[in-house]
Amino acid sequence: TSFFHRLAAFCTASSNLPSFCIFLGFSSKSSPTDSTEHIPGALSQAGHTAAAVFLGFVLVLGFFGNFLVLLVFSRFSGLRTPANLLLVNISISDMLVCIFGTSLSFSASVRGRWLTGSYGCKWYGFSNALFGIVSLVSLALLSFERYSVLLCKQQSDSCQYRRAWLAVAASWLYSLVWTVPPLLGWSSYGLEGPGTTCSVQWHQRSATARSYVSCLFVFCLLLPLVLMFFCYGKILLAVRCGCLQVTGINSTYPDWREGRVLLMVVTMVTGYLLCWMPYGVVAMLASFGRLGLVPPAASLIPSLLAKTSTVINPFIYVVLNSQVRKQEKLLQIKMTPTFISSNSDT
């Protein structure tokens, strides 16, 4: 008993909670970010419970869904195409959101307050912004890769793979460029909504904070969106006028396969925008609208929608990616003789 008393005293006295204290359910009383009492309009306990249940489903489905996607792509070498390298990059960033983001917001919703102190809040805000921007930029670069393969001059496979790896590296570097500045003083990361998640301080009214929010909205949401619409618009126009002959450009991309890939990517973009556009609009309203226009409880909904992107993307991989379904059928065929022989032996 004395051991648990000493453990409880250690955890509650720590300004920044160790991870094992959070797992055991202790919370710090000395950190100002561990409580939501100072936040007007905070959720009721029933609201926190509902958010926790939703985040629990998103955490489980998002983690195992993306893990399954990575497992399939690592097992079958035929899936390692230049376009699929970007899909793997998206899946990795989504899984990291589940590990470093959804898990923390889930535990905070269970307890009804933020649990990891100011440094944990900054890490949460930085990491979720980093991984989210990586996913959105990767989707934009994926649309450009489709546009280049279908409408531009044919390139060798080695050039296409080199370009895909450069696109993966560029997505991470571009995201770092826009997510590191709040750690250095250009805006900041802190609690948002009812105090169970952290992000950029959208409610700050200083010129510095507003300039960062504006740049983030333009360069990390609108600019990738414009690139997607341009590339896919060009492809659709070429298909409509009948001047696109896919098999004449690259024999490894038949018409039916390109149609499926295009449908998959457009569906991914639509789902991603449905998840993230409300978040971006709420952020702009909180920064430039009148005070109190976005209450903390209402701002939690776009944050929860943004988390669902980690579930939508792997679902689209399985449903619309015919290459993945083909490999799954081959795997089932390979496993069937083994199953029959094992039964016959018994």
C-alpha positions in Angstrom: 0.0 0.0 0.0 2.8 2.4 0.8 4.3 1.7 -2.6 1.1 2.9 -4.4 0.9 5.9 -2.1 4.4 6.9 -3.0 3.6 6.3 -6.7 0.5 8.4 -6.6 2.4 11.2 -4.8 5.1 11.1 -7.5 2.7 11.2 -10.4 0.5 14.0 -9.1 3.5 16.1 -8.1 5.1 15.9 -11.6 4.6 18.9 -13.8 5.1 16.7 -16.9 3.6 13.3 -16.5 5.6 10.2 -17.4 3.8 7.9 -19.7 3.4 5.1 -17.1 1.5 7.6 -14.9 -0.9 8.4 -17.7 -1.4 4.7 -18.3 -2.2 4.1 -14.6 -4.7 7.0 -14.7 -2.9 9.7 -12.6 -2.9 13.3 -13.6 -0.7 16.3 -12.7 -2.1 19.1 -10.6 0.7 21.5 -11.1 0.5 22.1 -14.8 -2.0 24.7 -16.0 -2.7 22.7 -19.2 -3.9 19.6 -17.2 -7.3 21.1 -16.5 -10.1 22.5 -18.6 -11.7 24.6 -15.8 -10.4 27.8 -17.3 -12.0 27.0 -20.7 -15.5 28.4 -21.1 -18.0 26.1 -22.7 -16.1 23.0 -21.9 -17.9 19.7 -22.6 -20.0 17.8 -20.0 -18.8 14.4 -18.8 -21.3 12.8 -21.2 -19.8 14.8 -24.1 -16.3 13.7 -23.2 -17.5 10.1 -23.0 -19.1 10.3 -26.4 -15.9 11.8 -27.8 -13.8 9.1 -26.2 -16.0 6.3 -27.7 -15.7 7.9 -31.1 -11.9 8.3 -30.8 -11.6 4.8 -29.5 -13.2 3.4 -32.7 -11.0 5.7 -34.9 -7.9 4.6 -33.0 -8.5 0.9 -33.4 -9.8 1.0 -37.0 -7.2 3.6 -38.2 -4.2 1.7 -36.6 -5.1 -1.8 -37.8 -6.4 -0.6 -41.1 -3.1 1.2 -42.0 -1.1 -1.6 -40.5 -2.9 -4.0 -42.8 -2.2 -1.8 -45.8 1.5 -1.6 -45.0 1.6 -5.4 -44.4 0.1 -6.1 -47.8 2.4 -3.6 -49.7 5.5 -5.0 -47.9 4.5 -8.6 -48.7 3.8 -8.3 -52.4 6.5 -6.8 -54.6 4.1 -6.3 -57.4 2.4 -3.5 -55.5 5.5 -1.4 -55.1 4.8 0.9 -58.0 5.8 4.6 -58.0 2.2 5.7 -57.3 1.9 3.2 -54.5 5.0 4.5 -52.8 3.1 7.7 -52.2 0.1 5.7 -50.9 2.4 3.9 -48.5 3.7 7.3 -47.4 0.1 8.4 -46.6 -0.5 5.2 -44.7 2.6 5.7 -42.6 1.6 9.2 -41.7 -1.9 8.1 -40.8 -0.6 5.4 -38.6 1.7 7.9 -36.8 -1.3 10.1 -36.2 -3.0 7.2 -34.5 0.0 6.5 -32.3 1.0 10.0 -31.4 -2.3 11.9 -31.7 -5.5 9.9 -31.5 -4.2 7.8 -28.5 -3.5 11.0 -26.5 -6.8 12.7 -27.3 -8.6 9.4 -26.5 -7.0 9.3 -23.0 -7.7 13.0 -22.5 -11.4 12.5 -23.4 -11.6 9.6 -21.0 -10.4 11.7 -18.1 -12.1 14.9 -19.3 -8.9 17.0 -19.4 -5.5 17.2 -21.0 -3.1 14.8 -19.3 0.5 15.4 -20.6 1.3 18.9 -19.6 2.4 21.8 -21.8 5.3 20.0 -23.4 3.0 17.1 -24.3 0.5 19.5 -25.7 3.2 21.1 -27.9 4.3 17.7 -29.1 0.8 16.7 -29.9 0.1 19.8 -31.9 3.4 19.7 -33.8 3.2 15.9 -34.6 -0.4 15.9 -35.7 0.1 19.0 -37.9 3.3 17.4 -39.4 1.7 14.1 -40.2 -1.6 15.7 -41.5 0.2 18.0 -43.9 2.4 15.1 -45.1 -0.8 13.2 -46.1 -2.4 16.1 -47.9 0.8 17.0 -49.7 1.3 13.4 -50.7 -2.2 13.3 -52.2 -1.4 16.4 -54.2 1.9 14.9 -55.4 0.1 11.7 -56.2 -2.2 13.6 -58.5 0.8 15.1 -60.2 2.4 11.7 -60.6 -0.8 10.4 -62.3 -0.8 13.5 -64.6 2.9 13.0 -65.5 2.4 9.3 -66.4 -0.7 9.7 -68.5 -0.2 13.0 -70.3 3.6 13.7 -70.3 6.5 12.2 -72.1 7.1 8.5 -71.2 9.9 7.9 -68.7 11.8 4.8 -67.7 10.8 2.9 -64.6 14.0 4.0 -62.8 13.1 7.7 -63.4 9.6 7.2 -62.1 10.8 5.5 -58.9 13.4 8.2 -58.4 10.7 10.9 -58.8 8.4 9.0 -56.4 11.1 8.8 -53.7 11.9 12.5 -54.2 8.2 13.3 -53.8 8.0 11.3 -50.5 11.0 13.2 -49.2 9.6 16.5 -50.4 6.3 15.9 -48.6 8.1 15.6 -45.2 10.4 18.5 -45.8 7.5 20.8 -46.9 5.5 19.8 -43.8 8.5 20.5 -41.5 8.8 23.9 -43.0 5.3 24.8 -42.0 5.1 23.0 -38.6 8.4 24.0 -37.0 7.7 27.8 -36.9 5.2 27.6 -34.0 7.9 26.0 -31.9 10.2 29.0 -32.7 7.7 31.8 -32.0 5.7 32.2 -35.2 2.3 31.5 -33.5 2.3 28.6 -31.0 0.8 25.2 -30.1 -1.7 24.9 -27.2 -5.0 23.6 -26.1 -8.0 23.9 -28.5 -11.7 23.2 -28.1 -12.8 21.9 -24.8 -9.2 21.2 -23.7 -8.7 17.6 -24.7 -6.8 18.3 -27.9 -3.9 20.6 -28.9 -3.2 22.4 -32.1 -2.1 25.8 -33.4 -3.6 28.6 -31.3 -6.3 29.6 -33.8 -7.9 32.0 -31.3 -4.9 34.3 -30.9 -5.6 37.7 -32.4 -2.0 39.0 -32.9 -0.8 39.9 -36.4 1.9 37.2 -36.1 -0.6 34.4 -35.2 -3.0 35.5 -37.9 -0.3 35.7 -40.6 0.7 32.1 -39.7 -2.8 30.8 -39.9 -3.3 32.5 -43.2 -0.2 31.0 -44.7 -1.0 27.6 -43.3 -4.5 27.7 -44.9 -3.2 28.9 -48.3 0.0 26.8 -48.7 -1.0 23.6 -46.9 -4.7 23.3 -47.8 -5.6 25.5 -50.8 -2.4 25.1 -52.8 -2.4 21.3 -52.7 -6.1 21.4 -53.6 -5.5 23.6 -56.6 -2.8 21.2 -57.8 -5.2 18.2 -57.4 -8.0 19.9 -59.4 -5.5 21.0 -62.1 -4.0 17.5 -62.6 -7.3 15.6 -62.4 -9.1 18.1 -64.5 -6.5 17.7 -67.3 -6.8 14.0 -67.1 -10.6 14.0 -67.2 -10.6 16.5 -70.2 -8.2 14.2 -72.1 -10.4 11.2 -71.4 -13.5 13.0 -72.5 -12.1 14.2 -75.8 -10.7 10.8 -76.6 -7.1 12.0 -76.9 -5.8 9.9 -74.1 -4.4 6.5 -75.0 -3.0 5.0 -71.9 -1.7 1.8 -73.3 0.2 3.8 -76.0 2.0 5.7 -73.3 2.8 3.0 -70.9 1.9 -0.7 -71.4 2.0 -1.3 -67.7 -1.1 0.9 -67.2 -4.1 -0.5 -69.1 -7.2 1.6 -69.5 -9.2 -0.3 -66.9 -6.4 -0.1 -64.3 -5.9 3.7 -64.8 -9.7 4.2 -64.5 -9.7 2.3 -61.2 -6.6 4.2 -59.9 -8.1 7.5 -60.9 -11.4 6.7 -59.2 -9.5 5.6 -56.0 -7.4 8.8 -55.9 -10.4 11.1 -56.5 -12.4 9.3 -53.8 -9.4 9.7 -51.4 -9.2 13.4 -52.1 -12.9 13.9 -51.6 -12.9 12.0 -48.3 -9.8 13.8 -47.1 -11.3 17.2 -47.9 -14.5 16.3 -46.2 -12.4 15.5 -43.1 -10.1 18.5 -43.3 -12.0 21.4 -44.9 -14.3 21.9 -41.9 -11.2 22.1 -39.7 -9.6 24.7 -42.0 -12.8 26.8 -42.2 -13.3 26.7 -38.4 -9.6 27.7 -37.9 -10.1 30.8 -40.2 -13.3 31.7 -38.4 -11.7 31.5 -35.0 -8.8 33.7 -36.2 -10.6 36.3 -38.2 -14.2 36.1 -37.0 -15.8 37.9 -34.0 -14.9 36.7 -30.6 -17.0 33.7 -29.4 -18.1 32.9 -33.0 -16.7 29.3 -32.6 -17.4 28.0 -29.1 -14.9 25.4 -27.7 -17.4 22.6 -27.7 -18.4 23.1 -31.4 -14.7 23.3 -32.5 -14.3 19.7 -31.3 -16.4 18.3 -34.1 -14.0 19.4 -37.0 -11.1 18.0 -34.9 -12.9 14.6 -34.6 -13.7 14.7 -38.4 -10.0 15.3 -39.1 -9.1 12.1 -37.2 -11.4 10.0 -39.4 -9.1 10.5 -42.4 -6.9 7.8 -40.9 -9.8 5.3 -41.3 -11.0 6.5 -44.7 -7.8 6.1 -46.6 -7.1 2.4 -45.9 -10.7 1.6 -46.5 -10.4 3.1 -50.0 -7.2 1.2 -50.6 -9.0 -2.1 -50.1 -12.3 -1.3 -51.8 -11.0 0.5 -54.9 -7.4 -0.8 -55.5 -7.8 -3.8 -57.8 -4.1 -4.6 -57.4 -4.6 -5.2 -53.7 -7.7 -7.3 -54.3 -5.8 -9.4 -56.8 -2.9 -10.1 -54.4 -5.4 -11.0 -51.7 -7.0 -13.6 -54.1 -3.6 -15.0 -54.9 -2.8 -15.3 -51.2 -6.1 -17.2 -50.6 -5.3 -19.6 -53.4 -1.8 -20.3 -52.0 -3.3 -20.9 -48.5 -6.1 -23.3 -49.7 -3.9 -26.3 -50.7 -2.1 -26.1 -47.3 -5.4 -26.0 -45.5 -6.7 -29.1 -47.4 -3.5 -31.1 -46.9 -3.5 -30.3 -43.2 -7.1 -31.6 -42.9 -6.3 -34.8 -44.9 -3.3 -35.5 -42.6 -5.6 -35.4 -39.6 
